[in-house]
């Protein structure tokens, strides 16, 4: 367990100041909101700029900026911490669902997964989504096993926190409802009447407690959306398949692309992925396919006369958290599908465990008298195999994706270089940044300007005046309202 945490920390913290290069304007927008919140003390539940973002992640980023200053890595450090905590959470959850062996496999694969490592090093709020899911379901499963109120309460707390993370979370409570109903029918079928009555009452009390706790925690952001309904869906409404002439055809294509992103063709956005590569390296993709098919078959067989509650959790988690990707015109989309990542690793671990189980059986059939030697050989093969996967994922991130010039362009490294030049320029010299690129307007200036604003500490008009740095649109620049003795910088796409 400690080795896995160490591996997770290494993959998320090593060269965090170097990879990813640059600073994408969406990350910088978070940083500027966080800096302004530090200045004013107005930490918001929801920040409406840049198509709207839940405020929890930004407010936590503010603490990092207060400690470390206006640095890109300080924004991303928060993501790295949530990434490490998610690895820990998946270990705890999988140990509850199966045992420590499965927990070790699943959490190790999450620790080294390019998909999760990448988003654990980018300052996007979506990294909180798998974090709240693994801990929410960890406490929910403990509640179902032990029927303790504390576990149900904590499940509700994490369930409520999820509404402050990322828009894709909003459908996640449906998973808990399906698990509850499945467990309800399990109790009804497999226990005597008296035992069932007691367990049913405990289950109802626990689920009610979870629901109430979730409502209380989510109430502030719910009230915000009640008074600001236009912020509820933000940009997602504009990229929905329901805006097309043939939504059913668009849905079919989106579902196919989303399901195929694990093993065939993945996200083409270089910020999210090695453009076009499957989200799972083939060594993981094979085990994911095996694990998924085996667990789906187990669930459908209903060996004990009812659907397995455990498999209902896994499969409903998988399909429900893919729905945001299914209804998006941008599929496959690695960021929007982050909520499914933990269960994908868990299913991959099931496939891998099946393979090592078969290897052990083969060894036993050929040499049935050396049980200890068989265990040692299988364990050594497993360690070598997992180490190889770790090395491959390290190479993909730190040697292929990170140094790639396309990655630097995707994160607007050129904007960072402009900010560096401005910071080194004489303070008494006026600097004009002409934002010659499109983007959502923030205070009348396209959002790409946010990168320079963050790195030069000019995120408000007052600070811009203080530092002699001014931001112009091309139209404003053409009017000639600037000092001809100043320096002019152009932000290009």
LOLOZA-235422 format. One line per field, with one value per residue (C-alpha): residue number from 1; x, y, z. Coordinates in Angstrom, 3 decimals, m for minus. Example, Ala and Ser with C-alpha at 12.3 -4.5 7.8 and 13.67 -1.06 7.14 Angstrom:
2
k: c(1, 2)
X: c(12.300, 13.670)
Y: c(m4.500, m1.060)
Z: c(7.800, 7.140)
This chain:
493
k: c(1, 2, 3, 4, 5, 6, 7, 8, 9, 10, 11, 12, 13, 14, 15, 16, 17, 18, 19, 20, 21, 22, 23, 24, 25, 26, 27, 28, 29, 30, 31, 32, 33, 34, 35, 36, 37, 38, 39, 40, 41, 42, 43, 44, 45, 46, 47, 48, 49, 50, 51, 52, 53, 54, 55, 56, 57, 58, 59, 60, 61, 62, 63, 64, 65, 66, 67, 68, 69, 70, 71, 72, 73, 74, 75, 76, 77, 78, 79, 80, 81, 82, 83, 84, 85, 86, 87, 88, 89, 90, 91, 92, 93, 94, 95, 96, 97, 98, 99, 100, 101, 102, 103, 104, 105, 106, 107, 108, 109, 110, 111, 112, 113, 114, 115, 116, 117, 118, 119, 120, 121, 122, 123, 124, 125, 126, 127, 128, 129, 130, 131, 132, 133, 134, 135, 136, 137, 138, 139, 140, 141, 142, 143, 144, 145, 146, 147, 148, 149, 150, 151, 152, 153, 154, 155, 156, 157, 158, 159, 160, 161, 162, 163, 164, 165, 166, 167, 168, 169, 170, 171, 172, 173, 174, 175, 176, 177, 178, 179, 180, 181, 182, 183, 184, 185, 186, 187, 188, 189, 190, 191, 192, 193, 194, 195, 196, 197, 198, 199, 200, 201, 202, 203, 204, 205, 206, 207, 208, 209, 210, 211, 212, 213, 214, 215, 216, 217, 218, 219, 220, 221, 222, 223, 224, 225, 226, 227, 228, 229, 230, 231, 232, 233, 234, 235, 236, 237, 238, 239, 240, 241, 242, 243, 244, 245, 246, 247, 248, 249, 250, 251, 252, 253, 254, 255, 256, 257, 258, 259, 260, 261, 262, 263, 264, 265, 266, 267, 268, 269, 270, 271, 272, 273, 274, 275, 276, 277, 278, 279, 280, 281, 282, 283, 284, 285, 286, 287, 288, 289, 290, 291, 292, 293, 294, 295, 296, 297, 298, 299, 300, 301, 302, 303, 304, 305, 306, 307, 308, 309, 310, 311, 312, 313, 314, 315, 316, 317, 318, 319, 320, 321, 322, 323, 324, 325, 326, 327, 328, 329, 330, 331, 332, 333, 334, 335, 336, 337, 338, 339, 340, 341, 342, 343, 344, 345, 346, 347, 348, 349, 350, 351, 352, 353, 354, 355, 356, 357, 358, 359, 360, 361, 362, 363, 364, 365, 366, 367, 368, 369, 370, 371, 372, 373, 374, 375, 376, 377, 378, 379, 380, 381, 382, 383, 384, 385, 386, 387, 388, 389, 390, 391, 392, 393, 394, 395, 396, 397, 398, 399, 400, 401, 402, 403, 404, 405, 406, 407, 408, 409, 410, 411, 412, 413, 414, 415, 416, 417, 418, 419, 420, 421, 422, 423, 424, 425, 426, 427, 428, 429, 430, 431, 432, 433, 434, 435, 436, 437, 438, 439, 440, 441, 442, 443, 444, 445, 446, 447, 448, 449, 450, 451, 452, 453, 454, 455, 456, 457, 458, 459, 460, 461, 462, 463, 464, 465, 466, 467, 468, 469, 470, 471, 472, 473, 474, 475, 476, 477, 478, 479, 480, 481, 482, 483, 484, 485, 486, 487, 488, 489, 490, 491, 492, 493)
X: c(0.000, 2.790, 4.709, 1.608, 1.129, 4.797, 4.428, 1.275, 3.051, 6.073, 3.972, 2.020, 4.722, 7.887, 8.812, 5.444, 7.070, 8.030, 5.221, 2.787, 4.535, 2.851, m0.349, m3.703, m6.012, m8.728, m6.225, m5.120, m8.749, m9.058, m5.889, m7.079, m10.410, m8.493, m6.180, m9.103, m10.860, m7.740, m7.705, m11.385, m12.191, m15.114, m14.776, m17.658, m19.756, m19.796, m17.586, m19.642, m16.735, m15.482, m18.844, m19.137, m17.246, m18.080, m16.070, m14.730, m11.643, m10.806, m11.121, m8.726, m6.336, m6.401, m4.780, m1.976, m1.415, m1.332, 1.444, 3.468, 2.531, 1.517, 3.059, 1.547, 2.742, 1.013, m2.314, m1.572, m0.357, m3.971, m4.820, m1.818, m2.962, m6.482, m4.984, m2.945, m5.964, m8.022, m5.470, m5.785, m9.575, m9.664, m7.495, m9.874, m12.976, m11.638, m10.515, m14.099, m15.522, m12.961, m9.691, m6.282, m4.871, m7.461, m7.111, m3.366, m3.792, m6.524, m4.849, m1.427, m2.844, m4.594, m1.347, 0.532, m2.311, m1.428, m5.087, m5.261, m1.680, m2.282, m5.342, m3.685, m1.131, m3.524, m5.394, m8.897, m11.620, m12.745, m9.962, m12.137, m14.832, m13.150, m12.036, m15.567, m16.863, m14.353, m14.765, m18.537, m18.965, m16.428, m18.578, m21.811, m20.539, m19.385, m22.861, m24.475, m22.141, m22.342, m25.516, m23.723, m25.096, m21.661, m20.863, m24.185, m23.624, m20.165, m21.526, m24.027, m21.342, m19.236, m22.378, m23.195, m19.622, m19.792, m22.126, m19.286, m16.833, m17.788, m20.983, m20.687, m21.213, m24.859, m26.026, m23.923, m26.556, m28.535, m25.810, m26.463, m30.222, m29.732, m27.366, m29.879, m32.734, m30.590, m29.574, m33.187, m34.333, m31.321, m32.382, m35.964, m35.066, m32.209, m33.205, m35.904, m38.786, m37.619, m34.054, m35.255, m37.478, m34.574, m32.129, m34.760, m35.375, m31.644, m31.190, m34.042, m32.693, m29.207, m30.313, m32.496, m29.512, m27.342, m29.976, m30.528, m26.789, m26.320, m29.140, m27.769, m24.229, m25.473, m28.030, m25.855, m25.024, m28.603, m29.875, m27.330, m28.624, m32.200, m31.450, m29.060, m30.697, m28.633, m25.482, m26.882, m25.703, m23.275, m21.500, m22.772, m26.113, m24.371, m22.396, m25.254, m26.343, m29.888, m28.881, m28.312, m30.737, m30.643, m30.009, m30.476, m27.791, m25.525, m26.177, m25.224, m21.996, m21.141, m21.782, m19.579, m16.747, m17.011, m16.976, m14.167, m11.922, m10.574, m9.102, m9.215, m9.232, m9.158, m9.444, m7.705, m7.138, m3.415, m4.113, m6.160, m4.278, m1.594, m3.779, m5.936, m4.304, m6.565, m7.026, m5.683, m2.354, m2.981, m1.422, m4.193, m6.841, m6.752, m7.303, m10.061, m11.916, m11.502, m12.595, m15.572, m16.890, m16.406, m18.147, m20.972, m21.454, m21.442, m24.066, m26.355, m26.231, m27.805, m26.276, m28.124, m31.445, m30.859, m28.497, m25.276, m25.216, m21.474, m21.774, m24.719, m22.437, m19.613, m21.701, m24.092, m21.074, m19.475, m22.467, m24.022, m20.789, m20.336, m23.682, m22.171, m19.837, m22.647, m24.708, m21.757, m20.830, m17.165, m16.846, m14.501, m13.688, m11.218, m11.990, m15.750, m15.349, m13.089, m15.832, m15.557, m11.790, m11.738, m14.156, m12.225, m9.100, m11.071, m12.388, m8.850, m7.664, m10.340, m9.068, m5.477, m6.352, m8.106, m4.938, m2.681, m5.234, m5.016, m1.226, m1.319, m3.715, m1.482, 1.568, m0.334, m1.456, 2.140, 3.702, 1.036, 3.479, 5.238, 2.561, 5.032, 7.203, 4.084, 3.059, 6.548, 6.793, 3.359, 4.169, 7.491, 5.830, 3.145, 5.678, 7.716, 4.588, 3.271, 6.695, 6.733, 3.324, 4.576, 7.653, 5.574, 3.208, 6.153, 7.684, 4.434, 3.952, 7.473, 9.268, 6.631, 3.771, 5.486, 8.405, 6.263, 6.055, 2.379, 1.785, 3.530, 1.303, m1.807, m0.960, m0.032, 3.647, 4.011, 1.797, 4.044, 7.100, 5.420, 4.605, 8.268, 9.453, 6.920, 8.019, 11.634, 10.786, 11.330, 8.430, 8.196, 7.703, 4.142, 3.359, 0.400, m0.896, m2.995, m5.200, m5.420, m7.353, m10.927, m12.405, m15.044, m14.925, m13.963, m14.279, m14.352, m11.069, m10.872, m9.950, m6.499, m5.279, m5.790, m2.480, m0.457, m2.641, m1.991, 1.754, 2.255, m0.059, m2.355, m5.687, m7.563, m7.636, m6.069, m3.089, m2.747, m2.464, m0.039, 2.270, 1.860, 0.390, m2.715, m4.818, m6.362, m8.462, m7.181, m9.937, m8.836, m5.235, m6.074, m7.550, m4.061, m4.940, m1.581, 1.839, 4.102, 7.105, 5.673, 6.166, 3.501, 2.936, 0.509, m1.203, m1.733, m3.675)
Y: c(0.000, 2.444, 1.547, 2.249, 5.642, 6.413, 5.478, 7.608, 10.581, 10.208, 10.111, 13.205, 15.373, 14.576, 17.536, 19.179, 22.526, 21.199, 18.918, 19.792, 22.750, 26.122, 27.150, 26.700, 29.757, 27.716, 26.862, 30.487, 31.623, 29.434, 31.017, 34.575, 33.845, 32.350, 35.362, 37.765, 35.726, 36.012, 39.790, 40.374, 37.519, 36.667, 32.922, 31.996, 28.857, 29.259, 31.346, 32.337, 33.363, 31.001, 29.225, 28.744, 26.541, 25.130, 27.015, 24.390, 23.494, 27.132, 28.039, 25.246, 26.418, 29.837, 28.285, 26.868, 30.231, 31.965, 29.612, 29.428, 32.463, 32.902, 29.711, 27.246, 24.316, 25.801, 25.592, 22.026, 20.911, 20.783, 18.387, 16.220, 15.942, 14.961, 12.419, 10.800, 10.762, 9.076, 6.249, 5.785, 5.877, 3.256, 0.963, 1.329, 0.835, m2.196, m3.783, m3.460, m4.910, m7.728, m8.035, m6.412, m8.235, m6.808, m3.448, m3.485, m4.255, m1.671, 1.141, 0.477, 0.635, 3.899, 5.199, 4.767, 5.229, 7.903, 8.936, 9.695, 10.942, 13.476, 15.051, 14.868, 17.348, 19.841, 22.537, 21.398, 20.861, 17.577, 15.713, 15.968, 13.822, 10.380, 11.437, 12.031, 8.913, 6.466, 7.809, 8.194, 4.587, 3.405, 4.730, 3.632, 0.051, 0.050, 1.254, m1.609, m4.171, m2.971, m0.801, 1.857, 5.394, 7.034, 5.332, 6.367, 9.914, 10.126, 8.687, 11.551, 14.145, 12.994, 12.680, 16.314, 17.487, 15.944, 18.720, 21.191, 19.312, 18.919, 18.962, 15.245, 14.330, 15.388, 12.042, 9.993, 9.732, 7.444, 4.814, 4.870, 4.545, 1.442, m0.105, 0.567, m1.040, m4.049, m4.569, m4.142, m7.049, m9.091, m8.728, m9.537, m12.764, m14.175, m13.544, m14.826, m12.464, m11.277, m10.736, m9.003, m6.601, m5.500, m5.142, m3.346, m0.781, m0.201, 0.126, 2.620, 4.697, 4.641, 5.565, 8.370, 9.664, 9.549, 11.404, 14.075, 14.634, 14.948, 17.505, 19.592, 19.655, 20.426, 23.025, 26.163, 25.372, 24.229, 27.615, 29.331, 27.506, 28.250, 31.963, 31.670, 29.052, 30.086, 28.847, 25.370, 23.775, 26.373, 25.264, 21.667, 22.577, 23.904, 20.705, 18.258, 15.743, 17.058, 20.199, 18.208, 17.538, 13.784, 13.247, 9.446, 9.087, 11.438, 9.414, 6.149, 7.613, 9.178, 5.931, 3.988, 6.501, 6.688, 2.910, 2.550, 5.113, 2.583, 0.129, 1.622, 5.383, 7.873, 11.614, 13.605, 16.630, 16.688, 18.289, 15.256, 12.421, 11.321, 12.480, 9.636, 6.907, 4.590, 5.827, 2.483, 1.180, m2.189, m4.005, m2.550, m2.532, m6.308, m6.855, m4.258, m6.095, m9.445, m8.020, m6.186, m9.217, m11.555, m9.210, m8.508, m12.256, m12.877, m10.160, m11.440, m15.077, m14.182, m17.290, m16.791, m15.878, m12.119, m9.557, m9.204, m5.895, m5.593, m6.012, m3.632, m1.030, m1.638, m1.809, 1.024, 3.159, 2.371, 3.073, 5.959, 7.928, 7.507, 9.167, 12.700, 11.421, 9.626, 12.820, 15.025, 15.978, 16.000, 12.247, 10.639, 13.035, 11.866, 14.752, 14.315, 10.575, 10.949, 9.704, 6.226, 5.942, 4.236, 1.502, 0.963, 0.307, m2.000, m4.000, m4.128, m5.532, m8.231, m9.204, m9.265, m11.330, m13.835, m14.151, m14.752, m17.195, m19.169, m19.048, m20.444, m23.231, m24.139, m24.275, m26.432, m28.873, m29.330, m29.452, m30.128, m30.797, m27.422, m25.003, m22.567, m22.468, m21.906, m18.904, m17.427, m17.809, m16.259, m13.396, m12.698, m12.751, m10.385, m7.908, m7.934, m7.465, m4.579, m2.920, m3.140, m1.465, 1.268, 1.854, 1.961, 4.545, 6.567, 6.565, 7.575, 10.600, 11.848, 10.830, 10.916, 13.258, 15.760, 16.865, 16.870, 20.294, 19.665, 19.358, 22.698, 24.282, 22.706, 24.370, 27.699, 27.694, 30.795, 32.766, 31.764, 32.967, 36.330, 36.614, 35.898, 38.680, 41.122, 40.276, 41.021, 44.342, 47.691, 48.455, 52.088, 51.011, 50.511, 47.041, 46.341, 42.811, 42.555, 39.474, 38.441, 35.226, 34.201, 32.953, 33.584, 37.230, 38.082, 41.822, 42.423, 40.579, 37.018, 34.398, 33.525, 36.711, 34.995, 33.123, 36.325, 38.016, 35.227, 35.008, 38.807, 39.340, 41.656, 39.923, 43.164, 46.587, 48.170, 45.786, 46.322, 50.064, 49.591, 47.419, 49.345, 46.324, 46.790, 44.308, 45.258, 43.641, 44.043, 46.592, 48.685, 48.464, 49.682, 52.860, 53.770, 54.480, 53.407, 54.842, 54.479, 54.192, 51.129, 47.451, 45.579, 41.839, 39.810, 36.716, 34.509, 31.258)
Z: c(0.000, 0.886, m2.270, m4.362, m2.680, m3.338, m7.011, m7.299, m5.712, m8.003, m11.172, m10.101, m8.531, m10.506, m12.756, m12.085, m12.895, m16.334, m17.524, m18.850, m20.463, m20.822, m19.081, m20.776, m20.472, m18.727, m15.989, m15.798, m15.520, m12.429, m11.077, m11.668, m9.982, m7.063, m6.791, m6.868, m4.177, m2.015, m2.529, m1.835, 0.534, m1.764, m2.290, m4.566, m4.810, m8.581, m10.862, m13.940, m16.200, m18.913, m19.326, m15.561, m13.100, m9.682, m7.093, m4.691, m6.709, m7.435, m3.767, m2.828, m5.555, m3.867, m0.788, m2.926, m4.635, m1.279, m0.195, m3.432, m5.549, m9.191, m10.522, m12.992, m10.870, m7.803, m9.653, m10.693, m7.280, m6.095, m8.934, m8.047, m4.427, m5.453, m7.846, m5.055, m2.725, m5.451, m5.684, m1.912, m2.159, m4.908, m2.783, 0.179, m1.966, m3.834, m0.578, 0.669, m2.532, m2.926, m0.946, m0.568, m3.581, m5.966, m4.218, m4.869, m8.567, m9.187, m7.267, m8.794, m12.302, m11.436, m9.918, m13.219, m15.725, m18.291, m18.378, m14.659, m14.315, m17.080, m15.478, m12.063, m13.421, m15.077, m13.148, m14.147, m11.553, m13.160, m11.301, m8.181, m9.820, m9.430, m5.933, m4.612, m6.381, m4.879, m1.351, m1.696, m2.806, m0.229, 2.600, 0.906, 0.595, 4.211, 5.120, 3.222, 4.831, 8.428, 8.400, 10.460, 10.421, 10.287, 6.980, 5.457, 6.716, 5.121, 1.883, 1.860, 2.600, m0.347, m2.429, m1.741, m2.347, m5.800, m6.954, m6.375, m8.592, m12.262, m14.286, m15.186, m11.529, m11.481, m12.815, m10.346, m7.519, m9.843, m9.282, m5.519, m6.116, m8.294, m5.738, m2.968, m4.915, m5.813, m2.175, m1.069, m3.270, m2.168, 1.471, 0.626, m1.173, 0.905, 4.515, 6.810, 7.520, 10.950, 9.851, 6.716, 8.666, 10.855, 7.961, 5.873, 8.575, 9.047, 5.290, 4.960, 7.842, 6.363, 2.874, 4.247, 6.214, 3.070, 1.079, 3.746, 4.239, 0.473, 0.236, 3.106, 1.693, m1.847, m0.708, m1.222, m4.855, m5.428, m4.230, m6.462, m9.548, m8.490, m8.660, m11.655, m13.913, m16.945, m15.183, m14.572, m17.814, m19.196, m22.346, m22.220, m23.780, m26.889, m27.552, m26.998, m29.623, m29.142, m31.026, m34.220, m37.061, m36.360, m32.632, m32.769, m35.428, m33.486, m30.314, m32.013, m33.343, m29.987, m28.084, m30.503, m30.246, m26.453, m25.952, m28.469, m26.775, m24.261, m26.762, m30.259, m30.876, m28.012, m27.509, m30.255, m28.016, m27.208, m23.822, m22.815, m24.433, m26.851, m29.722, m31.028, m28.921, m26.888, m23.332, m22.133, m23.379, m25.014, m22.034, m19.849, m22.557, m22.951, m19.233, m19.153, m21.937, m20.134, m16.787, m18.243, m20.134, m17.164, m14.704, m17.132, m17.667, m13.916, m13.401, m16.172, m14.992, m11.616, m10.027, m6.733, m8.297, m8.235, m9.698, m7.709, m5.806, m6.321, m10.072, m10.175, m8.602, m11.082, m14.244, m13.393, m12.451, m15.800, m18.024, m16.096, m15.859, m19.613, m20.341, m20.417, m23.131, m24.969, m25.353, m26.349, m29.894, m28.835, m28.209, m27.470, m24.643, m21.981, m19.611, m19.681, m19.013, m15.965, m13.650, m15.140, m14.699, m11.255, m12.279, m15.523, m13.448, m11.177, m14.136, m15.559, m12.239, m12.467, m15.900, m14.710, m11.639, m13.899, m15.998, m12.985, m11.616, m14.864, m14.704, m11.172, m12.244, m15.185, m12.919, m10.432, m13.145, m14.307, m10.840, m8.200, m5.342, m5.026, m3.840, m2.269, m5.372, m7.503, m5.420, m5.575, m9.357, m9.946, m7.573, m9.321, m12.739, m11.441, m10.024, m13.247, m15.335, m13.217, m13.206, m17.000, m17.194, m14.883, m17.033, m20.233, m18.747, m17.438, m20.904, m22.544, m20.295, m19.537, m22.730, m25.484, m24.540, m22.230, m24.477, m27.646, m29.278, m30.035, m26.294, m25.715, m28.355, m26.836, m23.505, m25.154, m24.250, m26.456, m24.039, m21.145, m23.075, m23.694, m19.983, m19.142, m21.460, m19.996, m16.446, m17.410, m19.111, m17.322, m15.001, m16.188, m19.808, m20.997, m22.307, m24.624, m25.159, m28.316, m27.985, m31.629, m31.048, m30.367, m27.124, m24.492, m23.448, m19.877, m19.167, m22.914, m23.644, m25.076, m22.502, m23.977, m22.253, m18.878, m19.132, m19.379, m16.760, m14.264, m14.797, m14.758, m11.773, m13.749, m13.261, m12.422, m14.163, m11.069, m11.186, m14.939, m14.415, m11.555, m13.678, m16.951, m18.732, m20.883, m22.857, m26.185, m28.878, m32.464, m33.062, m30.086, m31.220, m34.739, m33.285, m32.103, m28.503, m27.097, m26.340, m29.402, m27.104, m25.391, m26.142, m28.101, m27.802, m29.877, m28.540, m31.571, m31.742)
